Amino acid sequence: MTFERLPTRDGVVAAAGSIARILPATPLLPAEIAGTACHVKAESLQPIGSFKIRGAWWRLVNLSPEERARGVVAVSSGNHAQGVAWAARRLGIRAAIVMPRDAPRVKLAATAELGAELVLYDRPGEDRDEVAAREVERRGAILVHAFANPWVIEGQGSAGVEAATQLGRAPSRLIVCCGGGGLAAGLALACPDSAIHVVEPDGWNMVGKAIAAGEIVRAAPDAPPTICDALRPDTTKPLNLALLRGRIEPGVTVTDIEVREAQRFAFARLRLVLEPGGAAALAAALAGKVPVDEDTVVMLTGGNVDARAFAQTLLDR
């Protein structure tokens, strides 16, 4: 198995330094779950409402002048899209984002407002990686993968460096919302002495299944619907699997009901608005599926949620 390059902890630390020069640290907030004190990392308060700004910035700032001139293509249901669009606008790089037509309207609109060109595809029906490959070839652009890129992984891991600094020590464990495994891989590099717990939606636990099987696993054609639109890659990638193998705890899954309860908890107790995918790690902790202690950090990864959908979640108790 060969890769463009492997991400490193030194790369994560360098990414953290670069990001600290342009963005303030997101809060590490105290929380109490089932009577136990712990901490939550509010990545939902990033300028684009998601941790994805970290990996996007670190990838784009490391492009060569020739690569910047070619422009970039990314694939995303919305959060990586906004991260790439934000970084591209700041750096003066053209960006085209391949997004599903059924992505939340708030994410589609925000990506367009940041100046990126939207390339829409049908989900299900079209393979998003194939659509992206066509756009890369047609434009001569650089692909910025959402989770299987070494610079993106290092950038996401900067959240772990930041959390450890704020906590004053290595977290005992990090509980992580997981789609393709980019954030989990970055945190594993950033915090080598911390346990890493990945949390995925029911029926979309492609990372957990891949780790258990020792090989890439693809989502079933009849995979159940989930409100966690940000956590729906149909597979992880070899790079993420290589970095996570032997490093993460057995994965857990959460239901839509548990996720909605976590959204309500975050709003009532933490005064935070979380999108469903951004609340998955918290949902697992609240449901008792992952243990917590005073040195646990729960990653709250995104807050890009449609206002009507969020209001309905708060009302449907």
Secondary structure as GFF3:
##gff-version 3
##sequence-region A 1 317
A	DSSP	alpha_helix	9	20	.	.	.	ID=ss1
A	DSSP	beta_strand	28	33	.	.	.	ID=ss2
A	DSSP	beta_strand	36	42	.	.	.	ID=ss3
A	DSSP	three_ten_helix	43	45	.	.	.	ID=ss4
A	DSSP	alpha_helix	52	61	.	.	.	ID=ss5
A	DSSP	alpha_helix	65	70	.	.	.	ID=ss6
A	DSSP	beta_strand	72	75	.	.	.	ID=ss7
A	DSSP	alpha_helix	79	91	.	.	.	ID=ss8
A	DSSP	beta_strand	95	100	.	.	.	ID=ss9
A	DSSP	alpha_helix	105	113	.	.	.	ID=ss10
A	DSSP	beta_strand	117	121	.	.	.	ID=ss11
A	DSSP	alpha_helix	128	139	.	.	.	ID=ss12
A	DSSP	beta_strand	142	144	.	.	.	ID=ss13
A	DSSP	alpha_helix	150	167	.	.	.	ID=ss14
A	DSSP	beta_strand	173	177	.	.	.	ID=ss15
A	DSSP	alpha_helix	182	190	.	.	.	ID=ss16
A	DSSP	beta_strand	195	201	.	.	.	ID=ss17
A	DSSP	alpha_helix	206	213	.	.	.	ID=ss18
A	DSSP	three_ten_helix	229	231	.	.	.	ID=ss19
A	DSSP	alpha_helix	238	244	.	.	.	ID=ss20
A	DSSP	beta_strand	252	254	.	.	.	ID=ss21
A	DSSP	alpha_helix	256	265	.	.	.	ID=ss22
A	DSSP	pi_helix	266	270	.	.	.	ID=ss23
A	DSSP	three_ten_helix	277	279	.	.	.	ID=ss24
A	DSSP	alpha_helix	280	286	.	.	.	ID=ss25
A	DSSP	beta_strand	296	300	.	.	.	ID=ss26
A	DSSP	alpha_helix	307	315	.	.	.	ID=ss27
###
